[in-house]
Amino acid sequence: MPDQTDSARIARRLDTVRVTAAAAPRTVTFLPERFGAMLLTGKRTEVLLVDSVGANTAQNVARQVLGRVPGMTVAETEGSGFPSNGIAVRGLNPTQSIEMNVRQNGVIIAADPYGYPETYYVPPMEAVERVEIVRGAGALQFGPQFGGVVNYVMRRGTPARALGVDVQQTLGSFGLANTYGSVGGESGRTRWFGYVQRRAQDGWRPNSDVAQTSGYAAVELALAPSLTASASYTLLRNRIHMPGGLSDEQFEAGARQSFRARNWLTTPWNVASMSLDWRIAPAVRLQSTTSVLGSSRSLVWRNEDGGPGALDEIDSATGMFVPREVEREGFRNTTEEIRLIADHRLLGPRSTLAVGARWFGGTMHRQGGGPGTTASDFDLALAGGPYEYDISYYNRNLAAWAENAIRVGQRLTVTPGIRLEALRSTADGYTDTTFAPQAKSRTVPLGGIGASFIATATTGVYANLTQAYRPIDYSSLTPVGSVSRIDPRLHDERGLNADLGWRGTLADDRVRFDIGVFRLSIDGRIGLVSRTDTGGAVFTERTNVANSLHQGLESYVEVTPIARRAADGTMRSSVTVFNSLALVDARYTSGEFSGRRVEYAPRSIERAGLTLASGSFATTFLASAVSKSYGDAGNTERSDDAVVGRIPAYTVLDWSVTARVGSRFHMQAGVNNLADRSYFTRRTDEYPGPGIIPSIGRSLYVSVRATP
């Protein structure tokens, strides 16, 4: 045998070898404890493999794509022309995903995570490889929002191939036409991917047509064997026609009605990022990401005054419609996030340290109440005066965190952690009332501890206890109307997330499961209360009105009783049954609504399904059953005001089928809301309402995909 000197002398770089093999059929898995430069010990995580879900990806039907995540609630607004359906977990508010930290390839894509955490852009699922979810325990490494992190991981291009092309055309009910095309590949040290999507539809309801174009381009360059640089750019351009909301009586008379024909919205979105990934040593990794967001939201509509009962009709005195209202919002922010993970023995036992820091600077310019035209088309021009309010908001944030995984023996790992947030928010401008510049600075320390235990070779137990917070958003710094005031003692919402669960695989990987319990307490939910001043005048005040407690069970079980393979190991046929179940008790524990259920928090969410696969053919059937919830903290059963009231329980059936034709063509078809159930998931006092926002009835789609 050659000695050490000889070995060093003959060492040389070998060509890359890729080994591929057929994997067991799977749709949901979980992230490893060490993932990139992140440390996830003791945290509940999910990974959804989009190509395996069997969903209507052309329309991003969230209950199909994300439905296997236990407890996932969806604000289905697409029936009113608003395709960016919001999501939430654990009884939190799903509106525009405001209580989730939404990312794409690790980059924040919400308008402003601290002041305006609404999400108007979600990538088309045709371009997404997987969706990663870290529950609320991820607050130490990712920052605010009680629901945790949702990260859409984009495709990266075909490996070991200079050019790969993917084209998909989808046609469906209500004028749906979706064209998607992507190119990508790998050559030498460079890997790249890009897509363009164009989607148009007439809509399920009148006045709910949508036209949008989205695109994405990314490139990765291996600067050295241990150093990779990447850059990406994302855009969205759209024009959304909104048919308005309905009252309870209108919904019962016919959910497809529309009494608003002049409401329009556009949300052009731009996100650019640059990243470095440096493997400093085998056990040390550094990642840095810089991102810039430049986006806006513009709205012209017959506003919410009078609710859905106030019909938008021609005034007999003038022979014209009443003037519409114009609102504009612009967002500009920059984020720098750096992460380092390293193994060490500084404390004696084998340990892994994950540290990081983030700087964020964001600006939002909000103009509203502008007198619009009496026309019906998309027109943001002012007619007859200035905006009622014109305010600029600024957020500056600096955060640092550290978590250290300490291995105790061969099976147990304990991970304490801490995060420190420094945040300053300011507002300046004018409203229709007296408005003084606002400023608020605070420092928020967060702590937590997690643990994982290897129970068997294929299963493990996880547990964590982590503090979280949700900062005051911009609306909390601005008086609403002529008599609203801001409580000078107003503070951020604080909370505590706890998880305990068991996950893994059994029976030679034929059973996959993640079963756990959780407890989320939130102190100081922000809202409006009515007060009387010393002079006897009644006013509303924005303040911390109540605490809430969310607790329950989350379970996902996937069983493959039949899995037959060919002699070469490829899967010939399989049968998979899955069940996603969440039992949630979310209630207010203080204030005038103590004991009442939290808004948009159904007590049970269950999605069960069956997937059959044989050769090039596969079909999936999904049943989603969601119990009743309420649109208001008072748990009103029914009211003349459609903004408040019960959201009835519903069950929705979805079916899809896919077939591979040769080696280059795929076909997919399906039916959403197979039984044509009439239901809704949201009541709102603003756009796309006001009132009840009906979900879409039965719809069909057919897709043809070519990969030449």
N, C-alpha and C positions, 0 to 999 in steps of 0.2 A: 504493500500500500504506500502511496506517496506520503511524505511527511507534510507538516503544516506549511513549510516554505514552498514545496512543490505545488500544493493546493492553491496557494495564493498566486503562484506564477502562472498557472493554467486557467485561472478563473476568467470567465468571459460572459457577456450578456447573451442570453438565449432569446430566441423569438417567442413572442407571446403565444401561449397555447390556451384555447378555449375548450372546455369540456361541457357538453350539453347532454341532458337526459330528461326524459319525461317526468314531470313532477306529479305528485298526487293531486287530484282535483281539489282546489281550495279557493275560497273567496275572501275569508277574513282570517287574519293572523294578528300578531302583536309585535311591537318593536323590541329589539334586544336592549338589555340594560345599558350597554355602551353603544351609542349610535352616532357616528360621525364625531363631533366634538361635544355631544350632549350626554348627560348622565341621567338615566331614566329608572334607576333602582326604586322599586316600591310604587311605581306609578301605573295607573291603569291606562293602557294604550290600545288602540286598534289600528289596523292597516287593512284597507279595502282595495282589492285588486280589481280595477275597473273592468278589464276585459272579461273577468269571470262572473260579474254580477248578473248579466243578462238583463240590462236596463235600457230604457229609451235615452241613449246618450245624446241624441240630436237635440232634445229639448231639456236636457239636464233634469229629468224628473227625480227630484231629491228623495222621495220616499222609496224609490227603487235603488238609486245609486248609494244612498247613505242609510237606507232603511234597516240594514242589519246591525247598525250601531244601537245598542239598547237605550231606550229612552229618548231617541232623537225625535224632536218635534219640528214640524215644518210649517212655516207661514206660506201657504199656497196662494200666491198673488198673481200667478200667470193668467188666471181666468179674467183678470181685470187689466191685462196688457202689461203687467209688470213682471218680467221673466226672472228677476234675481230673487228667487225664493229664499227667505231667511231661515236659519236653523238655530236650535238650542237644545240643551240637555238638562235633565234634573229639575224640571219645572221652571226654568228661566224663560225670559221673553225672547221668542224667535224672530221678532221684527227686525229685518235687515241684519240679522246675526249680531245685534248690538252687544250681546253678552258673551261672544266668542272672540278669540284672537285669530283672525282669518289671514292665512298666508298662502303664497304661491312660491314653491321652491325655497321656503324659509323667509321670504320677503313679505312684509306686511302690505296688504292690498286694500285695506279699509281706508276710508277718507282720512281719518285722524284717530289713532287708537286711544288718545287721551281726551280729546274734546268732541269728536264726532265719529264714533266707531261704527258707522253704518257702512255696509258692503253693497256696492252697486255693480261690481264686476266679479264674475265667477268664470273661470276658464271653461270652454266647452269640453265635455267629458271625452270626446273623441281624442283630444290631445293630452289627456291626463293618464298617467301610468298607474298611479295609486293615490289614495287619500290617507294621510296619517292623522291620527287624533290622539292628543294627550289630554286627559281630563284636568280638572281644576288644580291638581297637584303640580301641574307644570308652571304655576304662577311664579315660582322662584327663578326659573330660567327664561321665561317668556314675557312676564309682565302682567298688566291688568287684564281683567275680565274673569268672572267666576266660572264660566263654562269650560275654560281650557282653550286648547289650540286645535285648529283645523288647518292642515297644510296640504295643498294640492301639488303633487309632485308631477312635473311635466315629463313627457317622453324625451329621450335624449338622442334619437336617431339610431339607425340600424348599425350595430357594431360590425367591424370587419367588412364593411361594404361602403364604397365611395359615395353611392347615391341610392337611397331608397325612397320610393314614392308611394303615397297612400292617398287615395281619392275615394270619397264617400258621398253619395247622393241620397237624400231622404225626402220622401213625399208623405204627406199625412193629411188628416182631417183638418177642416177649417182653413184651407189654403196654405198649410205648412209646406215650405220648400227650403231645405237646408243643404247647402253645398259646403263640403269640407275637403281641403287638400293640404297635405303636408309633404315636406321633403326633409331628408336628413341622412346622415351617414358618418363614416369615420375614414380618415385618410392620414396615415402617419401619426403625428402627435395631436391632430385636430379632430374634434367631434362636434357635430352641429345638427341643429334641428329648427324647423320653422313651420308654421301653419298659417292658413287664412281660412276663415269661416264666414259665410254669408247666410243669414237666416231671415226669412220673411214669412209672415202668416197673417191671415185676415182676422183670426181670433174667434174664440168660442162665442163671445158676446158681440153685439154690434159695438162699434167704436173701440175695439180692442186690438187693432192691427199694430204690428211691430215690424220694424226693419232694423237689422243690426249687422255690423261687420266687426269682426275681431281678428287680431293677428298677433303673432309672437315669433320672435327670432332669438336664438341662443347659440353661442359658440363656446367650446371648451378647448383650451390649449395647454398641453403638458409642457411647461417650461423646463422641467427637469423631472427625473423619475419620482421625486418626492414633492414636486410643486406644480399645482394646476391653477390656471387662471380661467375665469369664465365671465361672460357678459350676456345680458339679455335685455330685451325690450318688449313690452306688452302694450297693445292698444285696443280700445273699444270705441266704436262709434254707433250711436243708435238714435232712433226716434220712436217714442212709445205713445200710442193713443190710449187714453185711459177712460173707460166707460162709467166710472164712478161707482159708489157703493149703493146698497139697497137697504130699505127698512125691513123689519121682520115681515110686514104684510106684503111688501113687494117681492121679497124672496119667496114666500110661500105661494104667491100667485104665479111666479115664473122666474127661476134663477138666471135665465139668459137675458132678462130685460136690461135696458140701459136708458138712463135719463140724463146722461151727460155726453155731449158730442163734441165739446170744445176744450177738453182737457188734454194737454200734451206735456211730455217730459223728455228730456235728453240728458244723458250722463256720459259725455266723452271722458275716457279714462286713459291715462298714460303712466306707465311704471317702467323705470329703467334701473338696472342693478349691475354691479361689478363685484366679483368675489375672488378670494384667494384661499386655496386649501393647501396647507404646508404640513407634510409629515416630517417633523423635525427629527424624530427618532422613532424606532418601532413602537414605543409606548407613549409618544408625545405628538399631539396634533393641534394645529392652530388653524382657525377659520376666521376670515374677515369678510363682511358683506356691507357694501355701501349701496343704498337705494335712494331713488328720487321719485316722488309722485307729483304729477301735475295734472289735476283733474277738475271737473266741475259738475254741477247739477243745476239745470235750468228748467223752470216750470211755468206754464201759462195755463190757467184754469178758472172755471167758475168755482170760487173757493167754497170752503166748508160751511159758511154761514147758512143757518137754517137746516142743516143736515140733508139727508137724501130726500126728504119730503119737499124741499124747496126746489121745484122743477126749474130747469134752465130753459125758459120760454121767451119768445119775443114779446117785448113790452108794447102793449097796444097803443100807448101814448106816443112812443117814438118810432114804432115800426122796426125796432132793432133789438138785438139781444142786449142784456146789461153788459157793461165793460167787464172784461176778465181781470184777473190779478196776475202779476208777473213776479216771480221770485228767481233770484240767481245766487248761486254759491260757488265759490272757487276755492280749491285746496292746493296748497303747495307745501311739501314737506320733504325733509332729508333725514335719513336714518343711517347711522354707522353702528354696526354690531360686530363685536369681536369675541371669539370663544377659544378657550384653551383647555385641553384635557390631557392629563398625564398620570401615569402610574408612579407610585412612590412607596417608600417605607419610612417616612419621616416619623410616624407615630408608632413604629414597631411592626404591626401587622401589615400585610399587603393592602394597599389603598389606591383609590383612583380619585384624583381631584379634578373638578370641572369648575372653571372660573370664567367670568365674562364681564363685559361692560357694554352699555349702549348709550349713544347720544341721539336725541331726537329734537328737531326743530320744525315746528309746523305753523302755518298761517292759514286762516280761513277768512274769506271776505263774504259776508252775507248781506244781501239786499232783498227786501221783501215789501209786499203791500203796494207794488207799483201799479198804477192804473194802466191796464192793457187795453187792447182794441176790442171792438164788438164783433170781430170776425170769428170764424170757426176753424180756420186752418192753424198750422203751427206758426206763431208769430210772437216774438219776444219784444217787439217794439213797445215803448211807452207812449201813451196818448193822453196828454193833459196834465202832467205834473210829475214830481219826483217820487222816489220810493218813500214809503212811510218810515222805514228804518234802513240804516246803512251802517253796519258794524264790522270792524275787523277784530279778529281774535288771534291770539298768539299763545303757543305752548312751547315751553322749553323743558326738556327732561334729560336727566343724567341718572343712569342706574348702574349698579354693580352687584354681582352675585357670586356665590361660591357654594358648592356642594362637595362633600367628601365621602366616598363610599369606603367603608371600613369592613374588611372581610374577617368574620369571626369564625374560625374553623373552615371546613370545606363547604358548608351549606348556607350559612347565614351571612347576610350583608346588611349593614346598618348605614344609613346615609343622612347625617344632619346637614342643614343648609341655611343660608341667610341671603336676603336681598335688601338693598337699600335704594329707595327711589327718592330723587329730589325733583320736584315739579313746580314750575311757575306758570300760571295762566293769567292772561290779561285780556281786556276788551276795551275798545274805544270806538266812538262813533256817535250816532244819534238814533233816537226812536221817536215815535209820535208822542212820547211823554218825556218828562225830565230824565236824563240819563247821564250819570257821572261815570267816568272811566272806572273800570273794575280791575282789581289785581288780587291774586291769591297765590301765596307760596306755601309749600309744605314739604316736609321730609317724611317718608313713609317707610319704616322698617318692617320687614316680613321675615318670618322664620318658619322652619318646618323640619320634619324628620320622616324618613321612609325606611322600609325594611323589606327584604325579600328572603325567602327560604326555599331551598331546593327540596321539595317533598319527595319526589321520585325522579327517575331518569328523564321523564317527559312532562312532569307537572311541577308547579311552584305556587307558593303563597306570597302575596304582596300586601303591604299595608303602608299607609302614610297619613300624616296629619300636617296640613299646610295652610298657612295664612294667605289670604288674597284680598284684593281691594279693587274697587271700581271708581275711578276719579270722577269728579264733578264734570259734566259735559258743558258745552257752550251755552245751551239753553238755560242752565242753572245760574249763569252769570248775567242773564238778560231778563228784565221784567217783561211780563207778558200782559198786554192790554194796559188800560189806564189805571187800574187799581191794584195790580199785582206788585208784590214786594219780595225781596230776597232776604231770608233770615241771615243776619250777619254771622251767626254761629254755624251756618251750613258747612258740612264736612263730607269728605269722601265716604262712600259705603265701604265697610270693612267686613270681612268674613273669614270663615274657617272651613276648609274642606277636609273630610276624612274618608278613607277608603280601606276596605278589607276584602280580599278576594282570593280565589283559587282558579288557576288557568293552566292550560296545557293540552296535551293530546293523550288519547288512550287507544287501546285495541289496534296497535300497529298503525297509528295515524288516521284511523277511520272515524275517530270521535275527536272533535275539537271543541273546546269550551272555555268560557270565561264567566264565572259566576261570582258576584260580589255584592256587598252592601255599602251604602254611602250615607254620609250626613254632611249637609252644607248649611251652616248658619250665617245669616247676613244681618249685620247691625246697621240701622240707619238708612233704610230704603228712602230714596228721595221722591217727593211728590208735592202736591198742592193741598193746603188746608185752608179753611175759612176762619177768619179772625175778625175781631172788632177792636178798633183803636179807642183811645181815651175819649175821643170826641163822639163816639157812637157810630163812626163810619165803618162799614163792613168792607173788608178787603181779603184777597187771597194771598197766601204766603207760600213760597217754595221753601221747603224745609225737609229735614229728616223725619219722616212721619211714623215709621214703624220698623220693627225687626221681623224677620221671617226665618222659618226653619224648613229645610227640604231634606227628606230622608227616605230611604227605600232600598229596593232590590233591583239589580241589573244583571241580566243573564243572557248569554248567547251560547247556543248549543248547535253544532253542525255534525250530522251523522251520515256517513257514507256506507250503508250496509252492503252495497254491491259495487265492486270495482274490479273489472276484468281487464287484463293486459294481454297484448300480443306477445309473441315470442321475443320480439326485439325490445320489449319493455314499454312500448307506447300504450296509452290508454285506449282500449276498445270500446268499453261501455261502463257507465256508472249511474248510480242512483244516489242522490244526496237530499237529505231532509234537514231543514234548518228552522230554528225558532229564536227570535229576538224578543225579549220580554223585559219591561220595566214597570215596577210598582212604585209609585211616587206619592208621598204624602207631603205636600208643600202648603204650609199655613203661616199666616201672620201670628206672631206671638206677643205683640204689644199694640198699643194704640186703639183707636175706635173700631178697627177691623180685626181685633184679636180673635183667633179661632177660625176666621174665614180663610178660604183657600186662595192661594196666590193666583193672579191672573195667568191665563194660558198654561196652566199646569194640570193636565189630565192625570187622573189617578192611575190609569193603566194604559200602556202602549205595547201592543203585541203585533209583531209581524212574523208570519210563518209561511214557509214555502217549500217547494219541491223542484229539484232540477233533475232532468233525465238527459243523459248523453249517450250517444251511440255513434261511433265513427266520426263522421263530419257533421253530425246533427246534434243539437242540444235545445232544450226548451225549459223555461222556468216559469212557475206559477207562484204568485205572491199574494197573500191576503194580509191587509193592514187593518187592525182594529184599534181605534182610539176612543177612550171614554170621554165623557163630557168635561168641559172646563168653562171658565167664565172670562168675560172681557173686562171685568171691573173688580176692584177689591171688595166691593159690597156684596158680591155673588148674587147680583140681581138676576132673577129668572126671566123676566120679560119687562120691557119698558117701551114707552113711546120714543125714547131716544135710542136709536139703533147702535150707538157707540157702546152702550152697556147692555149686558144680558148674557144669557147662557149660550155657549157654543155646543150644540148637541153632539152626542156620540155618533160615530160613523164607522162603517167598514167598507173598504175599497179593495177591489180585486184587479190585479195586473197580470198580464201574460205576455211572454215574448218567446220567439223561436229564432234560432240561428242555424245556418247551414253553410258549409264550406264547399265550393264548387271548384274542383281542381285545386291547384296550388296557389292561385292568384286571386280568386274571387270569393267573397263572402256575401251572404244575403241574410238580412234580419227583418223580421216583421213582428208586430205586437199590437196589443190592445190595452190601453190604459183606462181605468175605471170601467172594467168589463161589464158590470151590472148597471151602468149609467146611474150611479148613486148621486142624489142631489144633497150637497153638504157644503160647509164652509169651515175655515180654520181661523178666521180673523175678523175682528171688528176694529174699526179705526176712526179717529176723529179728523184725520187729514188724508192726503193722497195715499194710495190710489182710490180713496173713498170720497166722502165720508160714508160710514155705515158698514154693512156686511159686505165682505169680498167673497163672492162665490168661487168655489173650486170648479175646475173643468169637468164636464160630463164625459161620456164615452168618446174616445178618440182612437184612431187607427194610424199606423205608420208602417212604411216599407222602406228599407235601406238596401242599397247595393254598394259594396266596397270592393275596390280593386287595388291590388298591390303589385303592379307590374315590375 
